[in-house]
């Protein structure tokens, strides 16, 4: 069975104003095996192309992603970009 990671981007103003589950502006789908097969089992600062959920053929932007897949209890050897503010 293939495990999949979903990134969903929502419009911040609509989330704050309605406090309900809003429809995503863009989505990106990635399977865990793709990340695990990379060097150090991670993607660092890669651009993900977001797809419009209403029109699958339409692209609607990009999202900068850093993600690592490890076994439970094993620390990642990847740099900690999450603590850096640019």
DSSP file (Angstrom, degrees, kcal/mol; ACC not computed):
  #  RESIDUE AA STRUCTURE BP1 BP2  ACC     N-H-->O    O-->H-N    N-H-->O    O-->H-N    TCO  KAPPA ALPHA  PHI   PSI    X-CA   Y-CA   Z-CA
    1    1 A X              0   0    0      0, 0.0     2,-0.5     0, 0.0     0, 0.0   0.000 360.0 360.0 360.0 130.5    0.0    0.0    0.0
    2    2 A X        -     0   0    0     30,-0.0     2,-0.4    29,-0.0    29,-0.0  -0.716 360.0-145.4 -88.7 126.6    1.4    3.4   -1.0
    3    3 A X        -     0   0    0     -2,-0.5    29,-2.0     2,-0.0    30,-0.4  -0.750  16.8-158.4 -91.8 139.1    1.4    6.1    1.6
    4    4 A X  E     -A   31   0A   0     -2,-0.4     2,-0.5    27,-0.2    27,-0.3  -0.927  10.9-148.4-124.0 141.4    0.8    9.6    0.3
    5    5 A X  E     -A   30   0A   0     25,-4.0    25,-2.4    -2,-0.4     2,-0.5  -0.927  16.2-159.1-105.9 130.1    1.5   13.1    1.8
    6    6 A X  E     -A   29   0A   0     -2,-0.5     2,-0.5    23,-0.2    23,-0.2  -0.936   7.2-164.5-111.8 131.7   -0.9   15.9    0.9
    7    7 A X  E     -A   28   0A   0     21,-2.9    21,-2.2    -2,-0.5     2,-0.5  -0.974  12.4-173.3-109.2 122.7    0.0   19.6    1.1
    8    8 A X  E     -A   27   0A   0     -2,-0.5     2,-0.5    19,-0.2    19,-0.2  -0.976   9.1-157.4-120.7 128.8   -3.0   21.8    1.0
    9    9 A X  E     -A   26   0A   0     17,-3.0    16,-3.1    -2,-0.5    17,-1.5  -0.912  12.9-170.2-107.9 126.0   -2.8   25.6    0.8
   10   10 A X        -     0   0    0     -2,-0.5     2,-0.6    14,-0.3    14,-0.1  -0.772  33.6-100.8-112.6 157.8   -5.8   27.6    2.0
   11   11 A X     >  -     0   0    0     12,-0.4     4,-1.8    -2,-0.3     3,-0.4  -0.697  31.3-149.7 -77.1 117.0   -6.5   31.3    1.7
   12   12 A X  H  > S+     0   0    0     -2,-0.6     4,-2.3     1,-0.2     5,-0.2   0.862  91.8  54.7 -60.8 -40.1   -5.6   32.7    5.2
   13   13 A X  H  > S+     0   0    0      1,-0.2     4,-2.0     2,-0.2    -1,-0.2   0.882 108.8  48.3 -64.6 -37.4   -8.1   35.6    5.1
   14   14 A X  H  > S+     0   0    0     -3,-0.4     4,-1.7     2,-0.2     6,-0.3   0.867 110.6  51.3 -71.5 -35.4  -11.0   33.1    4.5
   15   15 A X  H  X S+     0   0    0     -4,-1.8     4,-2.1     1,-0.2     5,-0.2   0.937 113.3  44.5 -65.5 -45.6   -9.9   30.8    7.3
   16   16 A X  H  < S+     0   0    0     -4,-2.3    -2,-0.2     1,-0.2    -1,-0.2   0.879 115.2  47.7 -67.1 -38.3   -9.7   33.6    9.8
   17   17 A X  H  < S+     0   0    0     -4,-2.0    -1,-0.2    -5,-0.2    -2,-0.2   0.791 123.6  28.4 -77.3 -27.0  -13.0   35.2    8.8
   18   18 A X  H  < S-     0   0    0     -4,-1.7    -2,-0.2     2,-0.2    -3,-0.2   0.713  79.5-149.3-107.9 -22.7  -15.1   32.0    8.8
   19   19 A X     <  +     0   0    0     -4,-2.1     2,-0.3    -5,-0.3    -4,-0.1   0.805  64.4 107.3  53.3  31.7  -13.5   29.6   11.3
   20   20 A X  S    S-     0   0    0     -6,-0.3     2,-0.7    -5,-0.2    -1,-0.2  -0.802  87.1 -77.8-127.3 171.8  -14.7   26.7    9.2
   21   21 A X        -     0   0    0     -2,-0.3     2,-0.2    -3,-0.1    -6,-0.0  -0.620  55.1-161.0 -72.9 115.0  -13.0   24.3    6.9
   22   22 A X        -     0   0    0     -2,-0.7     2,-0.3     1,-0.1     3,-0.0  -0.562  24.8 -96.3 -97.3 162.6  -12.4   26.2    3.7
   23   23 A X        -     0   0    0     -2,-0.2   -12,-0.4     1,-0.1    -1,-0.1  -0.583  47.7-108.4 -75.2 135.6  -11.7   24.8    0.2
   24   24 A X        -     0   0    0     -2,-0.3    29,-0.3     1,-0.1   -14,-0.3  -0.345  13.6-149.1 -67.7 146.5   -8.0   24.7   -0.6
   25   25 A X  S    S+     0   0    0    -16,-3.1     2,-0.3     1,-0.3    28,-0.2   0.842  82.0   1.4 -77.9 -37.6   -6.5   27.2   -3.1
   26   26 A X  E     -A    9   0A   0    -17,-1.5   -17,-3.0    26,-0.2     2,-0.3  -0.993  64.7-159.6-151.3 152.3   -3.9   24.7   -4.2
   27   27 A X  E     -AB   8  51A   0     24,-2.1    24,-2.7    -2,-0.3     2,-0.4  -0.950   2.8-166.9-133.5 153.5   -2.8   21.1   -3.5
   28   28 A X  E     -A    7   0A   0    -21,-2.2   -21,-2.9    -2,-0.3     2,-0.4  -0.992   9.5-158.9-139.5 133.7    0.4   19.0   -3.9
   29   29 A X  E     +A    6   0A   0     -2,-0.4     2,-0.3   -23,-0.2   -23,-0.2  -0.931  15.0 169.1-118.1 136.8    0.5   15.3   -3.6
   30   30 A X  E     -A    5   0A   0    -25,-2.4   -25,-4.0    -2,-0.4     2,-0.3  -0.992  27.5-130.9-147.8 133.7    3.7   13.3   -2.9
   31   31 A X  E >>  -A    4   0A   0     -2,-0.3     4,-1.0   -27,-0.3     3,-0.8  -0.632  21.1-125.4 -88.3 150.5    4.3    9.6   -2.0
   32   32 A X  H 3> S+     0   0    0    -29,-2.0     4,-2.7    -2,-0.3     5,-0.2   0.825 106.6  63.3 -62.5 -34.7    6.5    8.8    1.0
   33   33 A X  H 3> S+     0   0    0    -30,-0.4     4,-2.0     1,-0.2    -1,-0.2   0.850  97.8  56.8 -61.4 -34.5    8.7    6.5   -1.1
   34   34 A X  H <4 S+     0   0    0     -3,-0.8     4,-0.3     2,-0.2    -1,-0.2   0.917 112.0  41.2 -63.1 -43.1    9.8    9.4   -3.3
   35   35 A X  H >< S+     0   0    0     -4,-1.0     3,-1.3     1,-0.2    -2,-0.2   0.918 114.0  52.7 -69.5 -43.7   11.1   11.3   -0.3
   36   36 A X  H 3< S+     0   0    0     -4,-2.7     5,-0.3     1,-0.3    -2,-0.2   0.814 104.5  56.2 -64.8 -31.1   12.6    8.2    1.3
   37   37 A X  T 3< S+     0   0    0     -4,-2.0    -1,-0.3    -5,-0.2    -2,-0.2   0.551  91.3  94.8 -79.9  -7.0   14.6    7.3   -1.9
   38   38 A X  S X  S-     0   0    0     -3,-1.3     3,-2.2    -4,-0.3     2,-0.1  -0.321  96.9 -72.7 -77.1 166.0   16.3   10.8   -1.9
   39   39 A X  G >  S+     0   0    0      1,-0.3     3,-1.2     2,-0.2    -1,-0.1  -0.400 123.1   3.1 -58.7 131.5   19.7   11.5   -0.4
   40   40 A X  G 3  S-     0   0    0      1,-0.2    -1,-0.3    -2,-0.1    37,-0.2   0.671 120.2 -85.3  59.1  21.2   19.4   11.4    3.4
   41   41 A X  G <  S+     0   0    0     -3,-2.2    28,-2.7    -5,-0.3     2,-0.3   0.859 101.6 103.2  54.3  41.0   15.7   10.5    2.9
   42   42 A X  E <   - C   0  68A   0     -3,-1.2     2,-0.5    26,-0.2    26,-0.2  -0.996  64.5-141.8-152.4 152.7   14.8   14.2    2.6
   43   43 A X  E     - C   0  67A   0     24,-2.8    24,-2.4    -2,-0.3     2,-0.5  -0.978  26.8-163.2-106.9 127.9   13.8   17.0    0.3
   44   44 A X  E     -     0   0A   0     -2,-0.5    22,-0.2    22,-0.2    21,-0.0  -0.961  65.4 -21.9-118.3 121.0   15.4   20.2    1.4
   45   45 A X  E    S+     0   0A   0     -2,-0.5     2,-0.3     1,-0.2    21,-0.2   0.910  87.1 159.5  51.1  53.2   14.1   23.5    0.1
   46   46 A X  E     - C   0  65A   0     19,-2.6    19,-3.2    -3,-0.1     2,-0.5  -0.820  41.1-120.8-103.2 145.4   12.4   22.1   -3.0
   47   47 A X  E     - C   0  64A   0     -2,-0.3     2,-0.5    17,-0.2    17,-0.2  -0.764  22.5-157.9 -89.1 124.1    9.6   23.9   -4.9
   48   48 A X  E     - C   0  63A   0     15,-3.1    15,-2.1    -2,-0.5     2,-0.7  -0.875  15.6-132.1-100.3 129.9    6.3   22.0   -5.1
   49   49 A X  E     - C   0  62A   0     -2,-0.5    13,-0.2    13,-0.2     2,-0.2  -0.730  22.7-139.2 -85.4 117.9    4.0   23.1   -7.9
   50   50 A X  E     - C   0  61A   0     11,-2.6    10,-1.9    -2,-0.7    11,-0.7  -0.513  11.0-148.1 -79.2 142.6    0.5   23.5   -6.6
   51   51 A X  E     -BC  27  59A   0    -24,-2.7   -24,-2.1     8,-0.2     2,-0.5  -0.894  20.1-116.4-111.2 139.1   -2.4   22.3   -8.6
   52   52 A X  E >   - C   0  55A   0      6,-2.5     3,-0.5     3,-0.5     6,-0.3  -0.637  20.4-147.5 -71.5 120.8   -5.9   23.9   -8.6
   53   53 A X  T 3  S+     0   0    0     -2,-0.5     3,-0.3   -29,-0.3    -1,-0.2   0.767  96.5  52.5 -65.6 -23.9   -8.3   21.3   -7.1
   54   54 A X  T 3  S+     0   0    0      1,-0.3     2,-0.4   -29,-0.2    -1,-0.2   0.798 122.4  27.8 -79.1 -28.6  -11.2   22.6   -9.3
   55   55 A X  E X   -C   52   0A   0     -3,-0.5     3,-2.2     3,-0.2    -3,-0.5  -0.860  69.4-166.5-136.1  97.3   -9.2   22.3  -12.5
   56   56 A X  E 3  S+     0   0A   0     -2,-0.4    -1,-0.1     1,-0.3    -4,-0.1   0.765  87.9  56.8 -59.7 -28.3   -6.5   19.6  -12.3
   57   57 A X  E 3  S+     0   0A   0     -6,-0.1     2,-0.5     2,-0.1    -1,-0.3   0.586  92.3  86.5 -78.8  -9.8   -4.8   20.9  -15.5
   58   58 A X  E <   -     0   0A   0     -3,-2.2    -6,-2.5    -6,-0.3     2,-0.3  -0.794  66.7-148.7 -99.6 130.9   -4.3   24.4  -14.1
   59   59 A X  E     -C   51   0A   0     -2,-0.5    -8,-0.2    -8,-0.2     3,-0.1  -0.725  13.0-177.1 -91.9 145.2   -1.3   25.3  -11.9
   60   60 A X  E     -     0   0A   0    -10,-1.9     2,-0.3     1,-0.4    -9,-0.2   0.286  51.8 -56.0-130.1  12.2   -1.8   27.9   -9.3
   61   61 A X  E     -C   50   0A   0    -11,-0.7   -11,-2.6     2,-0.0    -1,-0.4  -0.905  53.5 -82.5 145.6-171.7    1.5   28.6   -7.6
   62   62 A X  E     -C   49   0A   0     -2,-0.3     2,-0.4   -13,-0.2   -13,-0.2  -0.930  20.9-155.2-133.4 155.8    4.5   27.1   -5.8
   63   63 A X  E     -C   48   0A   0    -15,-2.1   -15,-3.1    -2,-0.3     2,-0.5  -0.999  19.4-131.5-133.5 128.3    5.3   26.1   -2.2
   64   64 A X  E     -C   47   0A   0     -2,-0.4     2,-0.4   -17,-0.2   -17,-0.2  -0.709  34.9-170.8 -82.1 122.0    8.8   25.8   -0.8
   65   65 A X  E     -C   46   0A   0    -19,-3.2   -19,-2.6    -2,-0.5     2,-0.4  -0.933  24.6-179.9-124.1 136.2    9.0   22.5    1.1
   66   66 A X  E     +     0   0A   0     -2,-0.4     2,-0.3   -22,-0.2   -22,-0.2  -0.983  24.8 157.2-127.5 121.1   11.5   20.8    3.4
   67   67 A X  E     -C   43   0A   0    -24,-2.4   -24,-2.8    -2,-0.4     2,-0.3  -0.999  21.1-166.3-147.6 143.4   10.5   17.4    4.5
   68   68 A X  E     -C   42   0A   0     -2,-0.3     2,-0.5   -26,-0.2   -26,-0.2  -0.978   8.1-154.0-131.4 145.3   12.3   14.3    5.8
   69   69 A X        +     0   0    0    -28,-2.7     2,-0.3    -2,-0.3    -2,-0.0  -0.980  27.3 158.3-120.5 120.6   11.1   10.7    6.3
   70   70 A X        -     0   0    0     -2,-0.5     2,-0.1     6,-0.1     3,-0.1  -0.837  43.9 -90.1-132.5 170.2   12.8    8.5    8.9
   71   71 A X    >   -     0   0    0     -2,-0.3     3,-1.9     1,-0.1     2,-0.1  -0.454  61.7 -80.4 -75.9 157.3   12.1    5.5   10.9
   72   72 A X  T 3  S+     0   0    0      1,-0.3    -1,-0.1    -2,-0.1     3,-0.1  -0.377 117.0  11.6 -61.2 129.6   10.4    5.9   14.3
   73   73 A X  T 3  S+     0   0    0      1,-0.2     2,-0.6    -2,-0.1    -1,-0.3   0.372  98.2 115.2  86.1  -4.8   12.9    7.0   16.9
   74   74 A X    <   -     0   0    0     -3,-1.9    -1,-0.2     0, 0.0     2,-0.1  -0.879  63.4-132.8-101.0 119.8   15.7    7.7   14.5
   75   75 A X        -     0   0    0     -2,-0.6     2,-0.2    -3,-0.1    -4,-0.1  -0.394  22.6-113.9 -70.8 148.3   16.8   11.4   14.3
   76   76 A X        -     0   0    0      1,-0.1    -1,-0.1    -2,-0.1   -35,-0.1  -0.538   9.3-149.3 -79.8 146.4   17.2   13.0   11.0
   77   77 A X        +     0   0    0    -37,-0.2     2,-0.2    -2,-0.2    -1,-0.1   0.274  62.0 117.1 -94.6   9.0   20.6   14.1    9.8
   78   78 A X  S    S-     0   0    0    -38,-0.1    -2,-0.1     1,-0.1   -10,-0.0  -0.493  75.7 -98.9 -80.8 146.2   19.1   17.0    7.8
   79   79 A X        -     0   0    0     -2,-0.2     2,-1.5     1,-0.1     3,-0.2  -0.265  37.0-111.9 -59.4 150.3   19.8   20.6    8.6
   80   80 A X    >   +     0   0    0      1,-0.2     3,-0.8     2,-0.1     4,-0.2  -0.627  50.5 157.6 -89.8  80.7   17.2   22.4   10.6
   81   81 A X  G >   +     0   0    0     -2,-1.5     3,-1.2     1,-0.2    -1,-0.2   0.684  63.0  76.5 -74.4 -17.6   15.8   24.9    8.1
   82   82 A X  G 3  S+     0   0    0      1,-0.3    -1,-0.2    -3,-0.2    -2,-0.1   0.752  92.8  50.5 -68.6 -22.5   12.6   25.1   10.1
   83   83 A X  G <  S+     0   0    0     -3,-0.8     2,-0.3     2,-0.0    -1,-0.3   0.514  92.6  93.7 -91.5  -5.6   14.2   27.3   12.8
   84   84 A X    <   -     0   0    0     -3,-1.2     2,-0.5    -4,-0.2    -3,-0.0  -0.695  58.7-158.4 -90.8 139.2   15.6   29.8   10.3
   85   85 A X              0   0    0     -2,-0.3    -3,-0.0     1,-0.1    -2,-0.0  -0.973 360.0 360.0-116.1 124.2   13.8   32.9    9.3
   86   86 A X              0   0    0     -2,-0.5    -1,-0.1     0, 0.0    -2,-0.0   0.441 360.0 360.0 -96.9 360.0   14.7   34.5    6.0
